Amino acid sequence: MDQALLRSLFDRENVDPRCYSFGNTAPEERYSLERTYAGWSVYYDERGHRRDERTYEDLDAACRDMLERVLRDPTTRRRT
């Protein structure tokens, strides 16, 4: 899995794009997937603090973690 597939899965599940980001330029209060010196980090950015950060050697594992976190959180869905 990569970011493109992850984004399409989020779209299919009606996830608000403001609830996640790829890269380290994310505003606060969102899930992030970021390439780091140690691999790929997945975390929730809350008031400038990385909460529940986990680092993975490969992108696939990081994307799967991000997918699970975002879909488990009911506040990530678009309001219609």
N, CA, C and O of each residue as an XYZ file, in Angstrom:
320
protein
N       0.861     -1.176      0.000
C       0.000      0.000      0.000
C       0.907      1.238      0.000
O       1.998      1.227      0.570
N       0.438      2.282     -0.639
C       1.150      3.558     -0.645
C       0.159      4.690     -0.385
O      -1.029      4.448     -0.173
N       0.659      5.936     -0.402
C      -0.204      7.069     -0.072
C      -1.353      7.238     -1.069
O      -2.450      7.635     -0.677
N      -1.120      6.947     -2.341
C      -2.184      7.093     -3.345
C      -3.336      6.124     -3.060
O      -4.503      6.512     -3.100
N      -3.005      4.880     -2.775
C      -4.048      3.901     -2.451
C      -4.727      4.270     -1.143
O      -5.949      4.174     -1.025
N      -3.948      4.686     -0.170
C      -4.517      5.094      1.112
C      -5.500      6.246      0.933
O      -6.589      6.231      1.507
N      -5.124      7.231      0.149
C      -6.017      8.372     -0.122
C      -7.313      7.901     -0.804
O      -8.397      8.381     -0.473
N      -7.200      6.977     -1.740
C      -8.413      6.498     -2.418
C      -9.304      5.710     -1.456
O     -10.529      5.794     -1.549
N      -8.716      4.955     -0.543
C      -9.517      4.251      0.464
C     -10.206      5.234      1.402
O     -11.359      5.032      1.785
N      -9.503      6.291      1.768
C     -10.122      7.321      2.603
C     -11.282      7.984      1.870
O     -12.332      8.230      2.464
N     -11.101      8.274      0.593
C     -12.184      8.869     -0.196
C     -13.391      7.942     -0.232
O     -14.527      8.384     -0.064
N     -13.142      6.665     -0.449
C     -14.231      5.686     -0.509
C     -14.985      5.604      0.813
O     -16.194      5.376      0.833
N     -14.271      5.789      1.907
C     -14.876      5.724      3.245
C     -15.381      7.079      3.735
O     -15.780      7.218      4.891
N     -15.361      8.076      2.850
C     -15.887      9.407      3.153
C     -15.115     10.108      4.288
O     -15.707     10.799      5.117
N     -13.803      9.919      4.306
C     -12.949     10.563      5.313
C     -12.663     11.997      4.873
O     -12.307     12.246      3.721
N     -12.820     12.914      5.785
C     -12.541     14.324      5.528
C     -11.032     14.502      5.329
O     -10.260     14.122      6.209
N     -10.590     15.063      4.206
C      -9.161     15.224      3.949
C      -8.445     16.124      4.962
O      -7.218     16.087      5.058
N      -9.180     16.914      5.699
C      -8.557     17.752      6.736
C      -8.154     16.941      7.962
O      -7.496     17.465      8.860
N      -8.543     15.670      8.008
C      -8.259     14.826      9.175
C      -6.947     14.051      9.057
O      -6.556     13.350      9.990
N      -6.266     14.171      7.912
C      -5.014     13.439      7.736
C      -4.076     14.206      6.821
O      -4.487     15.097      6.079
N      -2.797     13.833      6.895
C      -1.818     14.430      5.990
C      -0.669     13.463      5.765
O      -0.422     12.552      6.557
N       0.019     13.690      4.669
C       1.227     12.940      4.330
C       2.364     13.950      4.285
O       2.365     14.848      3.444
N       3.306     13.811      5.163
C       4.411     14.757      5.234
C       4.418     15.468      6.560
O       3.529     15.264      7.386
N       5.412     16.299      6.769
C       5.572     16.936      8.075
C       5.039     18.358      8.124
O       5.397     19.102      9.037
N       4.213     18.759      7.196
C       3.678     20.116      7.180
C       2.234     20.169      7.663
O       1.499     21.109      7.361
N       1.842     19.158      8.409
C       0.444     19.042      8.821
C       0.075     20.060      9.884
O       0.822     20.279     10.837
N      -1.065     20.670      9.715
C      -1.599     21.471     10.816
C      -1.949     20.549     11.983
O      -1.984     19.327     11.838
N      -2.197     21.132     13.093
C      -2.521     20.336     14.268
C      -3.866     19.624     14.126
O      -4.678     19.931     13.253
N      -4.058     18.663     15.021
C      -5.318     17.929     15.146
C      -5.625     17.090     13.905
O      -6.707     17.186     13.327
N      -4.667     16.278     13.514
C      -4.887     15.345     12.412
C      -3.898     14.198     12.474
O      -2.853     14.279     13.121
N      -4.257     13.128     11.783
C      -3.381     11.971     11.679
C      -2.345     12.249     10.601
O      -2.654     12.844      9.569
N      -1.114     11.815     10.847
C      -0.043     12.091      9.896
C       0.774     10.845      9.593
O       1.001      9.990     10.449
N       1.203     10.781      8.348
C       2.131      9.762      7.873
C       3.315     10.527      7.314
O       3.161     11.349      6.411
N       4.502     10.254      7.854
C       5.662     11.065      7.509
C       6.902     10.194      7.313
O       7.166      9.281      8.096
N       7.647     10.488      6.267
C       8.938      9.825      6.044
C       9.953     10.436      7.001
O      10.078     11.659      7.072
N      10.676      9.601      7.734
C      11.677     10.083      8.680
C      13.004      9.371      8.416
O      13.078      8.474      7.577
N      14.023      9.766      9.120
C      15.331      9.130      8.964
C      15.281      7.648      9.336
O      16.078      6.857      8.830
N      14.354      7.265     10.213
C      14.248      5.888     10.688
C      13.260      5.051      9.887
O      13.147      3.848     10.126
N      12.551      5.644      8.956
C      11.551      4.923      8.168
C      10.317      5.768      7.951
O      10.398      6.870      7.409
N       9.169      5.254      8.374
C       7.879      5.932      8.218
C       7.216      6.055      9.575
O       7.069      5.058     10.282
N       6.814      7.253      9.950
C       6.149      7.488     11.233
C       4.673      7.785     11.026
O       4.284      8.500     10.104
N       3.869      7.220     11.903
C       2.430      7.455     11.931
C       2.114      7.981     13.323
O       2.555      7.415     14.323
N       1.351      9.065     13.385
C       1.031      9.667     14.673
C      -0.178     10.577     14.541
O      -0.632     10.886     13.440
N      -0.686     10.999     15.693
C      -1.742     11.994     15.734
C      -1.119     13.281     16.258
O      -0.544     13.293     17.347
N      -1.228     14.356     15.500
C      -0.685     15.646     15.904
C      -1.744     16.371     16.723
O      -2.805     16.735     16.216
N      -1.434     16.571     17.989
C      -2.354     17.244     18.897
C      -1.632     18.397     19.581
O      -0.780     18.193     20.446
N      -1.989     19.602     19.180
C      -1.380     20.808     19.747
C       0.140     20.796     19.648
O       0.846     21.190     20.576
N       0.621     20.339     18.507
C       2.058     20.326     18.263
C       2.807     19.144     18.853
O       4.031     19.072     18.744
N       2.090     18.217     19.476
C       2.717     17.036     20.069
C       2.315     15.802     19.274
O       1.155     15.644     18.895
N       3.271     14.945     19.030
C       3.006     13.688     18.325
C       2.503     12.660     19.331
O       3.243     12.222     20.212
N       1.267     12.292     19.194
C       0.649     11.320     20.100
C       0.659      9.940     19.452
O       0.420      9.804     18.252
N       0.936      8.932     20.249
C       0.888      7.529     19.807
C       1.735      7.289     18.557
O       1.311      6.580     17.644
N       2.910      7.869     18.518
C       3.767      7.724     17.332
C       4.355      6.317     17.263
O       4.843      5.766     18.250
N       4.286      5.764     16.063
C       4.901      4.473     15.771
C       5.703      4.630     14.493
O       5.289      5.329     13.568
N       6.839      3.980     14.449
C       7.718      4.052     13.284
C       7.844      2.672     12.657
O       7.979      1.663     13.349
N       7.798      2.654     11.338
C       7.865      1.417     10.566
C       8.993      1.510      9.548
O       9.311      2.589      9.048
N       9.589      0.366      9.252
C      10.642      0.335      8.243
C      10.079      0.451      6.835
O      10.726      1.004      5.945
N       8.876     -0.070      6.633
C       8.327     -0.032      5.273
C       7.015      0.745      5.210
O       6.258      0.816      6.177
N       6.780      1.316      4.052
C       5.608      2.159      3.811
C       4.307      1.390      3.945
O       3.332      1.926      4.472
N       4.264      0.153      3.483
C       3.037     -0.636      3.537
C       2.525     -0.769      4.969
O       1.342     -0.542      5.223
N       3.390     -1.129      5.897
C       2.978     -1.289      7.298
C       2.508      0.037      7.880
O       1.532      0.078      8.630
N       3.199      1.119      7.539
C       2.797      2.439      8.039
C       1.423      2.828      7.498
O       0.588      3.346      8.239
N       1.190      2.585      6.229
C      -0.109      2.915      5.625
C      -1.233      2.100      6.252
O      -2.324      2.619      6.489
N      -0.973      0.849      6.515
C      -1.997      0.004      7.144
C      -2.343      0.496      8.551
O      -3.507      0.486      8.950
N      -1.332      0.921      9.290
C      -1.578      1.486     10.619
C      -2.396      2.769     10.503
O      -3.363      2.966     11.238
N      -2.005      3.631      9.584
C      -2.731      4.900      9.385
C      -4.184      4.627      9.000
O      -5.095      5.269      9.523
N      -4.402      3.690      8.099
C      -5.754      3.337      7.677
C      -6.588      2.891      8.877
O      -7.719      3.341      9.058
N      -6.031      2.019      9.680
C      -6.762      1.522     10.846
C      -7.099      2.648     11.823
O      -8.224      2.730     12.316
N      -6.139      3.501     12.096
C      -6.373      4.595     13.042
C      -7.468      5.543     12.555
O      -8.382      5.893     13.301
N      -7.360      5.947     11.302
C      -8.310      6.923     10.764
C      -9.715      6.338     10.683
O     -10.683      7.010     11.039
N      -9.841      5.107     10.225
C     -11.173      4.508     10.099
C     -11.784      4.174     11.456
O     -13.007      4.141     11.591
N     -10.956      3.928     12.449
C     -11.457      3.633     13.798
C     -12.024      4.882     14.483
O     -12.838      4.779     15.401
N     -11.590      6.050     14.033
C     -12.019      7.317     14.646
C     -13.254      7.858     13.919
O     -13.137      8.290     12.772
N     -14.425      7.849     14.549
C     -15.641      8.284     13.873
C     -15.663      9.797     13.556
O     -16.471     10.240     12.740
N     -14.799     10.571     14.181
C     -14.781     12.015     13.924
C     -14.092     12.373     12.615
O     -14.084     13.542     12.229
N     -13.511     11.391     11.920
C     -12.795     11.684     10.679
C     -13.698     11.727      9.455
O     -13.244     12.110      8.377
N     -14.945     11.351      9.590
C     -15.840     11.298      8.432
C     -16.373     12.679      8.080
O     -16.584     13.519      8.954
N     -16.589     12.902      6.781
C     -17.187     14.147      6.315
C     -18.605     14.241      6.818
O     -19.326     13.246      6.888
N     -18.989     15.432      7.163
C     -20.383     15.659      7.573
C     -21.189     16.017      6.337
O     -20.816     16.915      5.581
N     -22.269     15.329      6.140
C     -23.087     15.579      4.943
C     -24.393     16.227      5.278
O     -25.193     16.502      4.383
